[in-house]
Amino acid sequence: MSQIERDYKVEALLEKQKFNQNEIAKMTDSQIEYYHWLYFVDSVYDYM
């Protein structure tokens, strides 16, 4: 993941107030991608 993409996803997670800066600093790129997907990507099941 590029640094720009990581920064964007970190900002989005911080705005949702799901994690604080210290927790995110310890996360790997994979963890950040997972939590960003979990909170921001709509699924067809969200609308059922």
BELJOSUL-V123513 format. One record per residue. N is the residue number from 1. PHI is phi in radians with two decimals (999 if undefined). Layout:
# BELJOSUL-V123513
n=N phi=PHI
n=N phi=PHI
This chain:
# BELJOSUL-V123513
n=1 phi=999
n=2 phi=-1.30
n=3 phi=-1.12
n=4 phi=-1.14
n=5 phi=-1.11
n=6 phi=-1.09
n=7 phi=-1.06
n=8 phi=-1.07
n=9 phi=-1.20
n=10 phi=-1.11
n=11 phi=-1.04
n=12 phi=-1.09
n=13 phi=-1.17
n=14 phi=-1.16
n=15 phi=-1.14
n=16 phi=-1.28
n=17 phi=1.01
n=18 phi=-1.48
n=19 phi=-2.42
n=20 phi=-1.75
n=21 phi=-1.05
n=22 phi=-1.15
n=23 phi=-1.12
n=24 phi=-1.18
n=25 phi=-1.07
n=26 phi=-1.53
n=27 phi=-1.41
n=28 phi=-1.46
n=29 phi=-1.01
n=30 phi=-1.10
n=31 phi=-1.15
n=32 phi=-1.10
n=33 phi=-1.07
n=34 phi=-1.09
n=35 phi=-1.17
n=36 phi=-1.13
n=37 phi=-1.07
n=38 phi=-1.06
n=39 phi=-1.67
n=40 phi=-2.14
n=41 phi=-1.70
n=42 phi=-1.30
n=43 phi=-2.10
n=44 phi=-1.07
n=45 phi=-1.26
n=46 phi=-1.17
n=47 phi=-1.80
n=48 phi=-1.64
